[in-house]
Amino acid sequence: MNIDGSEWQAIQRTTTPFDKYTPQLKVVGNELYYVWEESDGKVRQVWTAVVNKDGTGWRSEKRTKSLMENTILSFKSLATGSIYVCMKIMASPSPSG
């Protein structure tokens, strides 16, 4: 997409069969940063990704692996170019003894 919004093209970057929720986007320099919640079939997990402005170099990573729900609380970019994701990560139930 051009800076004026023209030539928009939708491209699916995620390939899992699960539902995605609460997507957020930040532009920092020449990169676009994404964060979203995605079901893993049981609970929501938090994912992040980065891609160059020209659409090349997509890299995504599952950031949580808890057996309980995880949610995004905030997604911030700083003037320094740093990106922060604040998540609520639920603890896994402890084994009963």
C-alpha positions, 0 to 999 in steps of 0.5 A: 500500500502506498502512503496515501492509502492507494494500491491496498492489497490484502495478504493473509500472513497467518496460516493456522486454522484457529480464530484470531482476535484483537489485532493491533499494528504499529509502524516504526521506521521501515517496519510494521509490528503486529500483535494479536491473540489467537486460539490454539484450539483450547485457549488464547495465546499471544502472537507477534510479528514484524514485516518490512513496509514493502511487505517482505520479511514476514516473521511471526512468533507465538509468545505465550504457551500457557494452558490458560487464557492470555490477553494483550493489555497494551501495545506501545512504540517508543520514540527510541524505536522500541516496541513493548507488548504488555500481556496478562499471562495466566499461570498454569494450574499447579499439580495437586499433591 
